């Protein structure tokens, strides 16, 4: 019985070898080329062909190798595996043997991680444009007075301006001003006689910086302007008289 078993084993090994060698000859593939195509170590391929169990990995890896080889050589992987499995007691690593993962197969997506990533992207897209609303430098446009040191003849004046974000805080000489939804604001003031009407416009962004600008308005009442005009006329008349007198004396 022992002799018959050995003879049977020898015949089976030859069939397995011949199956691989014949398929490799038909494809014109050497052992080294087969190693490159399957990305299996040449040492493992040689051990498979020679049934060198001592130098082979555990059963799941061997089955994975045989499946890959069968695909390259266009052999039915089930037949090839059955031939090998009949002729040899494959090296195993116990009950926890598992087939090696196919690194070329498309991996399943982590749905939980993908969902969290999408939520994070949505939050970033929403928050990013809002950052400047809290941390940036606010814009300020002063419409009236249109220039510094503006001369006016009416004591009643309306300060007007506009900011980029209506949520920013606007003050004029430290007094807060109401801002319209479109960012415009205005404040009625009564001017004092002279150039001492200076107004400091300040806009402050929440958690951000502030922008400041000042304008001075020079108010002259009609009476003051009339008096200044009379004085100017007198000075001009006096100067003209002196020039005429000097010219006559010279002649």
C-alpha positions in Angstrom: 0.0 0.0 0.0 2.8 2.4 0.8 4.5 1.8 -2.5 1.2 2.4 -4.4 0.6 5.7 -2.5 4.1 7.0 -3.4 3.6 6.0 -7.0 0.2 7.8 -7.1 1.7 10.9 -5.5 4.6 10.9 -8.0 2.1 10.7 -10.9 0.0 13.6 -9.5 2.9 15.8 -8.9 4.0 15.2 -12.5 0.6 16.1 -13.8 0.6 19.4 -11.8 4.0 20.3 -13.1 3.2 19.4 -16.6 0.0 21.4 -16.6 1.9 24.6 -15.6 4.9 24.0 -17.9 2.7 23.2 -20.9 0.6 26.3 -20.4 3.7 28.4 -20.0 5.2 27.0 -23.2 2.0 27.7 -25.1 2.1 31.3 -23.9 5.8 31.6 -24.4 6.2 32.7 -20.7 9.2 31.9 -18.6 9.2 31.6 -14.9 10.7 35.0 -14.5 8.2 36.6 -16.9 5.3 34.8 -15.0 6.7 36.3 -11.8 6.6 39.8 -13.3 3.0 39.3 -14.6 1.6 37.9 -11.4 3.9 39.9 -9.0 4.6 36.6 -7.2 8.1 36.0 -6.0 10.1 33.7 -8.3 11.0 31.6 -5.2 7.3 31.0 -4.5 6.7 30.1 -8.2 9.6 27.7 -8.2 8.4 26.1 -4.9 4.9 25.7 -6.4 6.2 23.9 -9.5 8.4 21.7 -7.4 5.8 21.2 -4.7 8.4 22.5 -2.1 5.9 22.9 0.7 8.6 24.0 3.2 9.2 27.2 1.2 5.5 28.0 0.5 3.2 30.3 2.6 0.0 29.2 4.1 -3.0 27.8 2.2 -4.9 31.1 1.5 -1.8 32.6 -0.1 -1.2 29.5 -2.2 -4.8 29.5 -3.4 -4.5 33.2 -4.3 -1.3 32.6 -6.2 -2.8 29.7 -8.1 -5.9 31.8 -9.0 -3.6 34.6 -10.3 -1.4 32.2 -12.3 -4.5 30.5 -13.8 -5.8 33.9 -15.0 -2.5 34.8 -16.7 -2.2 31.3 -18.3 -5.9 31.1 -19.1 -6.4 27.9 -17.1 -9.5 27.1 -15.1 -8.4 28.1 -11.6 -10.7 25.5 -9.9 -9.2 22.6 -11.9 -5.6 23.8 -11.2 -6.4 24.3 -7.5 -8.0 20.8 -7.2 -5.0 19.2 -8.9 -2.6 20.9 -6.5 -4.8 20.2 -3.5 -5.0 16.5 -4.3 -1.3 16.1 -4.6 -0.1 18.0 -1.6 -0.9 18.8 2.0 -0.7 22.5 1.8 1.0 24.5 4.6 -1.7 26.0 6.8 -1.7 28.5 9.6 -4.7 27.1 11.5 -8.4 27.9 11.7 -7.9 31.6 11.0 -6.6 31.2 7.5 -8.0 33.9 5.2 -7.4 34.6 1.6 -5.1 37.6 0.9 -6.9 40.7 -0.2 -6.8 41.6 -3.9 -5.0 44.9 -4.0 -6.3 45.5 -7.5 -9.9 45.2 -6.5 -11.8 48.4 -5.8 -12.1 48.9 -2.1 -15.4 49.7 -0.6 -15.9 53.2 0.6 -16.1 54.1 4.3 -19.6 55.6 4.3 -19.3 57.0 7.7 -16.0 58.7 6.9 -17.4 60.0 3.6 -20.5 61.4 5.3 -18.3 63.2 7.9 -16.1 64.5 5.2 -19.0 66.0 3.2 -20.4 67.7 6.4 -17.0 69.2 7.0 -16.7 70.5 3.5 -20.2 72.0 3.7 -19.3 73.8 7.0 -16.1 75.1 5.5 -17.9 76.4 2.4 -20.4 78.1 4.6 -18.1 79.5 7.3 -15.2 80.7 5.0 -17.1 83.7 3.5 -18.3 84.6 6.9 -14.8 84.9 8.5 -14.2 88.4 7.0 -17.6 89.5 8.5 -16.1 88.9 11.9 -12.4 89.4 11.6 -11.7 91.6 8.6 -11.3 95.4 8.3 -14.6 97.2 7.6 -15.0 99.7 4.8 -16.2 103.3 5.3 -17.4 105.8 2.8 -18.1 109.4 3.9 -20.6 111.0 1.6 -21.3 114.2 3.5 -19.3 116.3 4.1 -17.8 115.4 0.7 -14.4 116.9 1.7 -12.5 118.0 4.7 -12.7 121.6 5.8 -16.0 122.2 4.0 -17.4 125.7 4.2 -21.2 126.0 4.8 -23.5 128.8 5.6 -26.3 126.8 7.2 -25.9 125.6 10.8 -28.1 122.5 10.2 -26.1 119.8 8.5 -26.7 116.1 7.8 -23.7 113.8 8.1 -24.0 110.8 5.7 -22.0 107.8 4.9 -22.1 104.1 3.9 -20.3 100.9 5.1 -19.9 97.5 3.5 -21.6 95.4 6.2 -24.6 96.8 7.9 -23.8 94.6 11.0 -20.7 96.6 11.8 -21.0 99.3 14.5 -20.8 102.9 13.4 -20.1 105.8 15.8 -19.8 109.6 15.1 -17.8 111.3 17.9 -18.4 108.2 20.1 -22.2 108.2 19.6 -23.6 105.1 18.0 -25.5 105.7 14.7 -28.3 103.5 13.3 -27.2 101.7 10.1 -29.8 100.8 7.4 -29.8 97.3 5.8 -28.1 98.6 2.7 -25.2 99.9 4.9 -26.1 103.6 4.7 -26.3 105.9 7.7 -26.9 109.6 8.5 -26.9 111.9 11.5 -28.3 115.5 11.8 -26.1 117.9 13.6 -26.1 121.6 14.5 -22.9 123.4 13.7 -21.2 126.0 15.8 -19.8 129.2 14.4 -16.2 128.7 13.2 -13.9 125.8 12.2 -14.3 123.8 15.4 -16.9 121.4 14.0 -14.8 118.2 13.7 -16.5 114.8 13.4 -14.8 111.5 13.9 -16.4 108.6 11.9 -15.6 105.2 13.2 -16.8 101.7 12.1 -15.9 98.6 14.2 -16.2 95.0 13.1 -17.1 92.3 15.6 -13.9 90.6 16.7 -12.2 92.5 13.9 -10.5 95.8 13.3 -11.9 99.3 13.0 -11.7 102.1 10.4 -11.6 105.7 11.4 -11.9 109.0 9.4 -12.4 112.6 10.4 -14.0 115.6 8.7 -14.1 119.2 9.7 -16.9 121.6 8.7 -16.5 125.4 8.8 -19.7 127.2 9.5 -20.1 130.9 8.8 -23.4 132.5 9.4 -24.7 135.0 6.7 -24.0 137.9 9.1 -20.4 136.7 9.6 -20.0 136.3 5.9 -21.4 139.8 5.2 -19.1 141.3 7.8 -16.1 139.5 6.3 -17.1 140.7 2.8 -17.4 144.3 4.1 -14.0 144.1 5.7 -12.5 142.7 2.6 -14.0 145.4 0.5 -12.6 148.1 2.9 -9.2 146.6 2.8 -9.3 146.5 -1.0 -10.5 150.1 -1.1 -7.8 151.2 1.2 -5.1 149.5 -0.7 -6.4 151.0 -4.0 -6.4 154.5 -2.5 -2.9 154.1 -1.2 -1.7 152.9 -4.6 -3.4 155.9 -6.3 -1.9 158.4 -3.9 1.6 156.9 -4.3 1.2 157.1 -8.1 0.2 160.8 -8.0 3.1 161.8 -5.7 5.5 160.1 -8.0 4.3 162.0 -11.0 
